[in-house]
Amino acid sequence: MKKFLIIAFLVIVGLGIAYLTFVIAAIKIVVGAVLLGVAAIALLAVWIMWKNRD
């Protein structure tokens, strides 16, 4: 019985670590997408300003 409890505990810990890894990765993807959007808007603004100078 003790062996089954240890195995169950390790499986639960493994699932918890996998879930946290997924959540952290999802947060990083969202932050990266937002920063990429901000960079694209800034690049577009610079390009428009550069085109208006001509």
Rosetta blueprint (number, residue, H / E / L):
1 M L
2 K H
3 K H
4 F H
5 L H
6 I H
7 I H
8 A H
9 F H
10 L H
11 V H
12 I H
13 V H
14 G H
15 L H
16 G H
17 I H
18 A H
19 Y H
20 L H
21 T H
22 F H
23 V H
24 I H
25 A H
26 A H
27 I H
28 K H
29 I H
30 V H
31 V H
32 G H
33 A H
34 V H
35 L H
36 L H
37 G H
38 V H
39 A H
40 A H
41 I H
42 A H
43 L H
44 L H
45 A H
46 V H
47 W H
48 I H
49 M H
50 W H
51 K H
52 N H
53 R L
54 D L
